[in-house]
Amino acid sequence: MMQRRTTRLVGFALVAGAAIIGATFTRVAPTVAQQGKPLVRGNAYGEWRHWGADQWSTRYSPLEQVNAGNFDSLQVAWEWKASAFGKDEYYRTTPIFANGRLFTVASTRRVATALDPETGETLWMYRLDEGIRWQKAPRQFAGRGLSYWTDGRIERVLLVTPGYHLVSLDAKTGKPDPLFGKNGVVDLMDGLGYPMVPLAVDDSGPLIISDAAPMRKAKPGETWDPVKKIGADGTVGLDPAAGQIAASSPPMVVGNMLVVGNSSIHGYYPIRTHNVTGTVRGFDIRTGRQAWKFNLVPQPGEFGAETWKNGSKNGSKGVGKNDAWAPYAADEQLGLVYIPVGMPLMDEYGGHRPGNNLYGNSLVALDAKTGLRKWHFQMVHHDIWDYDTPMAPNLMDVTVDGKLRKVVAQTTKQGWVYTFDRATGEPIWPIVETPVMKSDVPGEVSSPTQPIPSKPAPYSQQGLVEADLIDYTPAIKDSALKMAKRCRMGPYFIPPAAADGKGSTGLKCSWYAPGASGGVNIDGGATVDVETGMMYVASITGMSTAQLQKDPCSEFDYSSPRNSCGLLGALPAPPGYEGPVRERGGDFAGRAGGSIIGGVSIVKPKEFGGITAYNMKSGDKSWWAPNAGMLKVTSRDPLFAGVTLPPQGGRGQAQAITTKTLLIYGTGRSGGAPGEAPKLYALDKVTGKQVGAVEIASKTTAVPMTFLHKGRQYIVFASGAENETQLTALALPVKK
């Protein structure tokens, strides 16, 4: 049997490193509005019960205590050291707030905690010991948060662990619910339709990003070696021959149903041409019983299976991923949950999976009670760009052409907002199947068309054409054009090129914009104003290149540049192979350098990236604001002598929420002006003009949140990486 050990501790504030900063605060009783208002979109007034604030993932709060007139007066109310529970890659968590308690997760162990919202004191903590299932988890980080459910009497906090367990905890005590699953835990590897076997490992390290060094099926009688930390530790799980599976986002609560997805190993350069396929499942919130399962790779006989021309059966060559790893949204009145689906196996090559590959890169609306498909729309056919859908869609009620429409808007890596009637899936504005460039990589059959939205206009640079290039002088124009022509050019959806130049164009690279990071990615995304019909998209923009080559120790014909030879679990090196032997690590970096001359991008600065505001009544762009302002551009290269270069928008992906009067954002990990202290910003929602900024100790690393407690509005955000992760709560000063 799998070994499970749980830990719970009450009053853990000192160990967690909570620190209250500032004067003693006046306690204020809850307002009538807090006590009496009904739930709106599954959220109580002044609370933040879901990752995206509410079921509609609006990231909107009606609070207005913090406003343009006092934003600069915000002070640190408390800090909570998440790193007391262990390190993390970076802290990508958005807490939730319900019924007087703040709930969050910490460290690669994904420790669930409850905090006192007034002081930051840790009230309880819970951790599930998952043995080697944690050690080899493909998404070994704190995750994006927790989920909350109540029937008005019972309160539960729901956690999905790195080792893919679903845990139901008493929100008041942190104790597992004995009526849920087995002692409060449901094994999410069970119920997928794969064999469950005893597990073992051959090394003491984590799973490598390429899917090397995985778990394996334990041998009969195999035991654990505590010195070498290898062997079988009693853990049971999905047969590793099927691949790896995990989850990186909290479940979605829809009534008494808990909707859970999954995530897979990164698709940059996997070794095996099959992996576990994506599923979405519904679980009874009270018992943990699995109610339904929806296959994101349609199995033979299911709708969409024909879009996998070589077959879609689990375990087949080319079949894997399509994992819906981002947070979800729901409309409880319609009874629908909206699933943003990732992409198939291998990010930038698909010769092993011909066809459009449903439900990859799709928005899928499912009946939350039955799991039956209501409608779907595929936004990228046969993805070879790593354009997995990375963000929860945003739901709105908007009057379009004089008619009130129930809208769902999906932001994407490819730089477009795809907008639909959320009941029917009908596009609000035309989305036109448009011819695109053909891949010239041997074995690749790219889709001849892609669906292009007519509205709203894009928020990031797409592709590269001659008109995009800097042309401040004839010499600069000539140099930029010469550099641009080294790689395949085009308006959008430019297929990656073979690095050996054996494609029909002879070129060894393709321009890649948006790149694998977007557009929009999980760190940014959109927030909406439910009262005005405005949508604010926080995105990045840039220019990089894509190229493919053969990894000699992988089953794939092509991948991003990579050499897996020597890695545990990789194929043996080909006969006569004399290339290097790999150690742990990756090569997915350095792609942007080829678009720079003398420190200057060859692409003209435009109103891309930053924050783009759209009026969703018309689909028109209203304003644009750079992330933390404009940056000065200079160069010592003689090519730019005597030229005054225009500034460019701030880098990085902003992380935004809206309130009654403000748009509030942090700059994200790579944002902010060089040399300046990190800040949290406030913009006027109507104009985009900055109306406030307050210095913070370190840059935000996740979407902030806000709530009202005892009459005081708090803004909480995550920051930090490795051994320096924390939550910070800001609030206005309170008179003694």
TITOR-742840 format. One line per 10 residues: number of its first residue (from 1); their letters; for each residue x, y, z of C-alpha. Coordinates in pm, whole numbers. Layout:
N
NUM = A = X,Y,Z | ...
% end
This chain:
736
1 = MMQRRTTRLV = 0,0,0 | 108,355,-62 | 247,528,245 | 60,842,344 | 166,1065,630 | -15,1387,710 | 86,1672,934 | -125,1939,1093 | -22,2219,1326 | -230,2497,1481
11 = GFALVAGAAI = -84,2839,1569 | 223,2804,1347 | 280,3177,1290 | 631,3205,1432 | 763,2912,1230 | 597,3045,915 | 766,3380,972 | 458,3600,992 | 538,3958,1082 | 289,4233,1159
21 = IGATFTRVAP = 415,4574,1052 | 276,4907,1166 | 44,5028,1439 | -228,4844,1625 | -543,4835,1413 | -893,4926,1522 | -1122,4624,1500 | -1434,4699,1298 | -1744,4481,1293 | -1853,4332,959
31 = TVAQQGKPLV = -2073,4567,761 | -2437,4499,679 | -2328,4459,317 | -2091,4179,415 | -2346,4002,633 | -2650,4024,409 | -2552,4024,42 | -2608,3701,-152 | -2336,3525,-349 | -2256,3686,-683
41 = RGNAYGEWRH = -2088,3460,-940 | -2014,3221,-653 | -1843,3489,-445 | -1951,3676,-130 | -1917,4053,-106 | -1566,4148,2 | -1435,3794,-41 | -1217,3621,-303 | -1338,3260,-300 | -1188,3146,-631
51 = WGADQWSTRY = -848,3176,-796 | -995,3437,-1033 | -1203,3603,-755 | -1526,3433,-862 | -1654,3150,-1082 | -1647,3379,-1385 | -1274,3441,-1331 | -1330,3816,-1354 | -1048,3902,-1111 | -1285,4182,-1011
61 = SPLEQVNAGN = -1378,4308,-665 | -1648,4571,-592 | -1437,4714,-307 | -1347,5084,-321 | -1192,5167,16 | -856,5179,-163 | -890,5437,-440 | -694,5682,-651 | -686,5935,-371 | -522,5709,-114
71 = FDSLQVAWEW = -346,5431,-305 | -4,5586,-239 | -76,5565,136 | -87,5185,138 | 140,5026,398 | 257,4675,470 | 10,4521,715 | 194,4191,745 | 433,3956,568 | 413,3578,567
81 = KASAFGKDEY = 724,3374,486 | 613,3089,263 | 977,2978,242 | 954,2860,603 | 785,2552,455 | 1057,2494,195 | 1184,2636,-132 | 997,2687,-459 | 1089,2758,-820 | 905,3088,-795
91 = YRTTPIFANG = 596,3169,-592 | 306,3162,-841 | 21,3148,-590 | -293,3362,-556 | -454,3313,-213 | -830,3289,-160 | -1033,3449,119 | -1359,3315,263 | -1546,3352,590 | -1272,3533,775
101 = RLFTVASTRR = -974,3318,673 | -707,3340,405 | -600,3013,241 | -283,2951,42 | -14,2697,-50 | 363,2700,-10 | 679,2522,-130 | 730,2239,-375 | 548,2015,-127 | 235,2230,-182
111 = VATALDPETG = 166,2275,188 | -190,2399,244 | -227,2671,507 | -488,2897,663 | -387,3246,775 | -539,3508,999 | -618,3782,743 | -553,4059,995 | -212,3949,1120 | -75,3687,880
121 = ETLWMYRLDE = -55,3434,1162 | -65,3072,1046 | -378,2908,1187 | -318,2558,1053 | -112,2372,794 | -144,2041,611 | 101,1840,403 | 59,1502,241 | 371,1287,232 | 368,1138,-121
131 = GIRWQKAPRQ = 702,960,-125 | 851,915,-470 | 532,1041,-633 | 632,1384,-503 | 996,1327,-592 | 911,1255,-957 | 616,1493,-992 | 626,1668,-1333 | 493,1992,-1176 | 689,2007,-852
141 = FAGRGLSYWT = 603,2355,-726 | 356,2521,-490 | 84,2550,-751 | -155,2837,-807 | -368,2797,-498 | -659,2623,-331 | -1036,2597,-376 | -1313,2666,-127 | -1662,2521,-86 | -1940,2560,167
151 = DGRIERVLLV = -2304,2466,195 | -2354,2736,458 | -2273,2496,741 | -1980,2280,635 | -1667,2450,494 | -1403,2273,292 | -1070,2368,137 | -964,2156,-162 | -603,2082,-252 | -449,1903,-551
161 = TPGYHLVSLD = -102,1787,-454 | 213,1767,-673 | 183,1386,-669 | -175,1413,-801 | -395,1354,-500 | -714,1545,-422 | -754,1637,-55 | -1059,1780,122 | -976,1971,442 | -1196,2120,711
171 = AKTGKPDPLF = -1156,2494,651 | -1161,2569,1024 | -911,2310,1143 | -714,2182,844 | -810,1823,928 | -889,1590,635 | -1260,1519,587 | -1313,1153,690 | -1618,1126,461 | -1421,1229,151
181 = GKNGVVDLMD = -1239,958,-42 | -1014,755,187 | -950,954,504 | -993,1279,314 | -781,1185,12 | -873,1076,-342 | -595,927,-555 | -635,1109,-887 | -413,858,-1067 | -686,605,-1005
191 = GLGYPMVPLA = -994,635,-1225 | -804,734,-1539 | -826,388,-1693 | -457,298,-1657 | -311,20,-1436 | -205,113,-1083 | 126,-48,-981 | 388,-27,-704 | 645,237,-794 | 1024,260,-773
201 = VDDSGPLIIS = 1308,494,-868 | 1666,447,-983 | 1801,782,-869 | 1736,1030,-590 | 1665,1333,-805 | 1348,1483,-953 | 1200,1413,-1294 | 1398,1600,-1559 | 1209,1851,-1771 | 1266,1634,-2080
211 = DAAPMRKAKP = 1084,1342,-1906 | 1413,1165,-1832 | 1478,994,-1497 | 1114,895,-1438 | 964,649,-1194 | 925,285,-1298 | 722,-17,-1197 | 870,-182,-889 | 1017,-530,-918 | 861,-812,-712
221 = GETWDPVKKI = 994,-793,-356 | 1185,-471,-420 | 1239,-251,-113 | 1368,95,-32 | 1739,168,12 | 1748,453,267 | 2115,525,202 | 2109,547,-177 | 1743,662,-169 | 1644,434,-454
231 = GADGTVGLDP = 1412,138,-494 | 1046,96,-395 | 913,295,-98 | 565,142,-89 | 412,410,-309 | 147,303,-559 | 51,495,-869 | -20,499,-1239 | 205,268,-1441 | 500,491,-1543
241 = AAGQIAASSP = 505,323,-1883 | 201,535,-1964 | 388,858,-1888 | 368,1131,-1626 | 72,1325,-1491 | 13,1599,-1235 | -188,1917,-1182 | -74,2275,-1142 | -399,2467,-1085 | -672,2443,-820
251 = PMVVGNMLVV = -998,2259,-890 | -1309,2447,-1003 | -1607,2444,-766 | -1944,2440,-945 | -2229,2380,-703 | -2156,2047,-535 | -1926,1934,-815 | -1550,1966,-810 | -1399,1982,-1160 | -1035,1867,-1179
261 = GNSSIHGYYP = -796,1860,-1474 | -432,1767,-1509 | -97,1878,-1645 | 184,1683,-1806 | 557,1710,-1844 | 670,2017,-2037 | 661,1965,-2414 | 988,2140,-2501 | 1188,1827,-2579 | 1030,1508,-2445
271 = IRTHNVTGTV = 1196,1176,-2517 | 897,944,-2562 | 642,974,-2843 | 350,896,-2613 | 236,1021,-2275 | -69,1030,-2052 | -351,1216,-2225 | -546,1501,-2072 | -874,1445,-1895 | -1124,1659,-1707
281 = RGFDIRTGRQ = -1319,1488,-1430 | -1605,1574,-1198 | -1602,1466,-833 | -1878,1481,-574 | -1770,1752,-332 | -1898,1563,-26 | -1775,1212,-95 | -1494,1244,-349 | -1669,996,-577 | -1576,1036,-944
291 = AWKFNLVPQP = -1895,1133,-1128 | -1768,1169,-1485 | -1461,1184,-1708 | -1412,1373,-2032 | -1125,1271,-2261 | -935,1566,-2406 | -788,1327,-2663 | -1106,1165,-2803 | -1074,789,-2786 | -1171,571,-3084
301 = GEFGAETWKN = -1543,611,-3152 | -1570,942,-2965 | -1643,1274,-3136 | -1321,1421,-3274 | -1117,1100,-3286 | -1089,1138,-3663 | -878,1452,-3613 | -594,1221,-3504 | -523,1066,-3843 | -280,803,-3710
311 = GSKNGSKGVG = -522,706,-3433 | -597,850,-3092 | -592,548,-2861 | -410,610,-2535 | -60,466,-2547 | -32,497,-2926 | 263,668,-3091 | 207,1042,-3112 | -76,1046,-2857 | -33,1241,-2536
321 = KNDAWAPYAA = -81,1564,-2341 | -373,1789,-2449 | -370,1869,-2080 | -600,2142,-1949 | -350,2276,-1695 | -472,2635,-1650 | -745,2743,-1406 | -1107,2710,-1526 | -1420,2928,-1519 | -1788,2837,-1477
331 = DEQLGLVYIP = -2141,2968,-1515 | -2343,2793,-1247 | -2675,2922,-1385 | -2603,2767,-1724 | -2452,2464,-1554 | -2137,2491,-1766 | -1767,2479,-1688 | -1522,2625,-1941 | -1200,2433,-2001 | -898,2603,-2166
341 = VGMPLMDEYG = -709,2310,-2319 | -336,2282,-2374 | -160,2127,-2672 | -61,1779,-2792 | 272,1610,-2737 | 586,1799,-2852 | 566,2176,-2861 | 707,2265,-3202 | 687,1948,-3409 | 383,1732,-3490
351 = GHRPGNNLYG = 487,1493,-3764 | 403,1202,-3531 | 40,1322,-3486 | -105,1430,-3824 | -445,1599,-3813 | -601,1888,-3624 | -568,1704,-3290 | -886,1784,-3096 | -929,1903,-2826 | -586,2058,-2831
361 = NSLVALDAKT = -573,2440,-2809 | -950,2456,-2764 | -1204,2615,-2535 | -1443,2339,-2431 | -1775,2398,-2254 | -1886,2096,-2049 | -2201,2025,-1851 | -2069,2048,-1496 | -2300,1773,-1367 | -2250,1514,-1642
371 = GLRKWHFQMV = -1927,1605,-1821 | -2106,1606,-2157 | -1968,1842,-2419 | -2193,2140,-2487 | -1967,2308,-2743 | -1603,2361,-2829 | -1387,2583,-3046 | -1032,2498,-3154 | -820,2814,-3168 | -508,2651,-3315
381 = HHDIWDYDTP = -517,2351,-3548 | -230,2101,-3518 | -25,2321,-3287 | 347,2343,-3364 | 408,2669,-3175 | 359,2580,-2807 | 35,2781,-2809 | -135,2586,-2531 | -423,2780,-2377 | -262,2918,-2059
391 = MAPNLMDVTV = -530,3110,-1874 | -883,3080,-1739 | -1136,3243,-1974 | -1321,3552,-1853 | -1702,3555,-1842 | -1904,3874,-1890 | -2257,3992,-1960 | -2220,4257,-2232 | -2458,4442,-2462 | -2332,4393,-2819
401 = DGKLRKVVAQ = -2520,4553,-3111 | -2809,4633,-2878 | -2845,4276,-2749 | -2736,4149,-2407 | -2492,3866,-2468 | -2354,3608,-2227 | -1989,3623,-2330 | -1682,3409,-2264 | -1352,3564,-2374 | -1038,3352,-2398
411 = TTKQGWVYTF = -697,3519,-2398 | -415,3320,-2555 | -43,3294,-2617 | -97,3378,-2984 | -197,3736,-2898 | -570,3727,-2968 | -884,3732,-2756 | -1130,3472,-2890 | -1484,3576,-2791 | -1794,3356,-2786
421 = DRATGEPIWP = -2152,3335,-2668 | -2092,3120,-2364 | -2422,2934,-2395 | -2388,2834,-2762 | -2022,2880,-2859 | -2116,3115,-3144 | -1838,3371,-3206 | -1941,3723,-3100 | -1740,3862,-3393 | -1638,3660,-3699
431 = IVETPVMKSD = -1342,3424,-3658 | -1226,3345,-4010 | -1040,3034,-4126 | -745,3196,-4302 | -469,3039,-4515 | -131,3035,-4338 | 225,2937,-4428 | 306,2570,-4486 | 574,2388,-4289 | 875,2276,-4489
441 = VPGEVSSPTQ = 1014,2045,-4219 | 1036,1685,-4345 | 750,1474,-4211 | 546,1771,-4087 | 196,1834,-4228 | 83,2167,-4088 | -273,2291,-4104 | -337,2494,-4421 | -562,2739,-4231 | -596,2886,-3884
451 = PIPSKPAPYS = -894,3066,-3724 | -819,3441,-3711 | -1041,3668,-3495 | -1168,3984,-3666 | -1204,4151,-3323 | -1054,4251,-3086 | -722,4359,-3237 | -413,4169,-3114 | -226,4273,-2799 | 117,4133,-2894
461 = QQGLVEADLI = 353,4134,-3190 | 257,3860,-3435 | 505,3726,-3688 | 748,3953,-3871 | 696,4136,-4200 | 907,4406,-4360 | 680,4686,-4237 | 758,4584,-3876 | 1130,4660,-3912 | 1308,4969,-3781
471 = DYTPAIKDSA = 1385,5215,-4062 | 1520,5527,-3889 | 1787,5562,-4160 | 1841,5374,-4489 | 2141,5195,-4335 | 1941,5088,-4032 | 1659,4965,-4255 | 1900,4766,-4472 | 2069,4608,-4169 | 1736,4515,-4009
481 = LKMAKRCRMG = 1607,4365,-4334 | 1926,4166,-4382 | 1892,4021,-4033 | 1521,3952,-4080 | 1573,3760,-4401 | 1794,3505,-4225 | 1475,3337,-4097 | 1130,3267,-4241 | 912,3576,-4231 | 534,3611,-4238
491 = PYFIPPAAAD = 236,3774,-4065 | 154,3503,-3808 | 170,3126,-3751 | 513,3095,-3913 | 608,2724,-3891 | 941,2639,-3725 | 1230,2561,-3959 | 1477,2272,-3963 | 1815,2382,-3825 | 1999,2186,-4096
501 = GKGSTGLKCS = 1839,2398,-4370 | 1700,2094,-4551 | 1352,2243,-4583 | 1227,2380,-4914 | 1322,2739,-4823 | 1676,2650,-4721 | 1640,2873,-4416 | 1757,2743,-4078 | 1519,2935,-3851 | 1177,3099,-3841
511 = WYAPGASGGV = 1067,3416,-3668 | 863,3335,-3362 | 617,3596,-3232 | 445,3554,-3002 | 690,3300,-2869 | 630,3012,-2631 | 571,3253,-2342 | 298,3449,-2524 | 108,3681,-2565 | -66,3591,-2248
521 = NIDGGATVDV = 67,3327,-2013 | -20,3205,-1666 | 161,3492,-1493 | -58,3755,-1660 | -390,3716,-1838 | -698,3931,-1822 | -927,4099,-1572 | -1268,4244,-1651 | -1497,4513,-1515 | -1834,4344,-1475
531 = ETGMMYVASI = -2014,4679,-1456 | -1874,4852,-1765 | -1797,4566,-2005 | -1427,4653,-2019 | -1155,4390,-2044 | -791,4450,-1953 | -530,4213,-2095 | -187,4195,-1933 | 54,4050,-2186 | 410,4040,-2309
541 = TGMSTAQLQK = 549,4096,-2655 | 878,4017,-2821 | 1060,3854,-3107 | 1253,3529,-3107 | 1335,3244,-3342 | 1235,2878,-3370 | 1428,2590,-3519 | 1416,2212,-3498 | 1676,1939,-3503 | 1706,1569,-3430
551 = DPCSEFDYSS = 1781,1475,-3070 | 1993,1161,-3123 | 1864,993,-2806 | 1494,1073,-2843 | 1213,886,-3017 | 1108,1204,-3201 | 1227,1295,-3549 | 1260,1660,-3448 | 1243,1874,-3137 | 1372,2205,-3008
561 = PRNSCGLLGA = 1755,2190,-3010 | 1843,1926,-2756 | 2073,1633,-2685 | 1936,1379,-2436 | 2219,1127,-2468 | 2340,1010,-2130 | 2021,1094,-1943 | 1863,821,-1737 | 1572,685,-1939 | 1686,826,-2274
571 = LPAPPGYEGP = 1747,606,-2576 | 2098,468,-2619 | 2326,672,-2841 | 2323,564,-3209 | 2610,342,-3328 | 2923,545,-3383 | 2779,849,-3207 | 3056,1066,-3065 | 2861,1369,-2953 | 2845,1506,-2599
581 = VRERGGDFAG = 2679,1330,-2310 | 2415,1541,-2140 | 2385,1627,-1777 | 2075,1763,-1606 | 1949,2088,-1750 | 1790,2233,-2059 | 1859,2438,-2367 | 1534,2631,-2399 | 1685,2978,-2383 | 1865,3243,-2582
591 = RAGGSIIGGV = 1623,3258,-2873 | 1571,3635,-2868 | 1932,3737,-2933 | 1901,3700,-3310 | 1665,3998,-3337 | 1900,4254,-3179 | 2144,4495,-3347 | 2366,4698,-3118 | 2131,4636,-2828 | 1829,4754,-3030
601 = SIVKPKEFGG = 1545,4530,-3146 | 1491,4521,-3521 | 1116,4547,-3450 | 962,4894,-3418 | 822,4970,-3071 | 442,4943,-3074 | 156,4948,-2826 | 196,4577,-2757 | 254,4395,-2429 | 181,4589,-2112
611 = ITAYNMKSGD = -192,4632,-2046 | -440,4666,-2332 | -796,4777,-2256 | -1081,4660,-2478 | -1442,4773,-2483 | -1613,4436,-2518 | -1940,4600,-2622 | -1774,4687,-2952 | -1456,4480,-2955 | -1251,4799,-2996
621 = KSWWAPNAGM = -927,4888,-2822 | -975,5171,-2570 | -624,5237,-2440 | -281,5089,-2382 | -42,5128,-2090 | 316,4998,-2072 | 416,4769,-1787 | 566,5013,-1531 | 621,5284,-1792 | 835,5341,-2099
631 = LKVTSRDPLF = 1202,5246,-2111 | 1472,5458,-2273 | 1653,5289,-2564 | 2015,5376,-2644 | 2296,5220,-2843 | 2671,5271,-2883 | 2669,5097,-3218 | 2787,5337,-3494 | 2484,5230,-3698 | 2266,5437,-3464
641 = AGVTLPPQGG = 2495,5740,-3436 | 2293,6063,-3433 | 1960,5879,-3412 | 1723,5947,-3124 | 1569,5608,-3061 | 1204,5591,-2949 | 1136,5440,-2605 | 987,5096,-2567 | 724,4962,-2332 | 832,4804,-2006
651 = RGQAQAITTK = 924,4438,-2024 | 762,4148,-1845 | 405,4041,-1796 | 192,4252,-1565 | -39,4081,-1316 | -366,4272,-1288 | -696,4283,-1098 | -979,4537,-1103 | -1180,4697,-825 | -1472,4939,-824
661 = TLLIYGTGRS = -1250,5228,-933 | -900,5097,-1008 | -693,4861,-1213 | -419,4735,-980 | -114,4548,-1105 | 232,4423,-1025 | 502,4407,-1290 | 573,4034,-1271 | 910,3864,-1231 | 1082,4024,-1531
671 = GGAPGEAPKL = 898,4357,-1532 | 976,4696,-1385 | 1220,4967,-1485 | 1590,4870,-1453 | 1747,5010,-1138 | 1415,5114,-982 | 1254,4965,-673 | 967,4721,-737 | 621,4877,-717 | 254,4796,-715
681 = YALDKVTGKQ = 65,5027,-952 | -286,5167,-984 | -439,5290,-1310 | -759,5476,-1386 | -978,5213,-1555 | -1131,5463,-1796 | -814,5630,-1926 | -526,5398,-1835 | -352,5690,-1663 | -138,5599,-1361
691 = VGAVEIASKT = -301,5731,-1043 | -86,5562,-781 | 221,5354,-707 | 364,5210,-388 | 706,5056,-336 | 715,4688,-241 | 1001,4470,-120 | 1018,4248,-428 | 841,4200,-760 | 509,4023,-778
701 = TAVPMTFLHK = 523,3666,-902 | 150,3593,-931 | -185,3764,-975 | -272,3967,-661 | -606,3954,-479 | -803,4181,-249 | -1059,4133,28 | -1245,4311,308 | -1198,4198,668 | -1340,4378,971
711 = GRQYIVFASG = -1407,4681,758 | -1053,4704,621 | -951,4634,261 | -633,4433,208 | -435,4369,-110 | -224,4052,-99 | 38,3935,-347 | 305,3665,-376 | 671,3731,-447 | 1008,3562,-449
721 = AENETQLTAL = 1175,3240,-558 | 1378,2953,-416 | 1432,3017,-42 | 1286,3369,-39 | 912,3336,-104 | 640,3524,79 | 296,3680,81 | 266,4052,151 | -54,4222,266 | -101,4595,206
731 = ALPVKK = -370,4811,365 | -441,5175,446 | -323,5310,784 | -582,5287,1059 | -603,5546,1333 | -562,5420,1687
% end
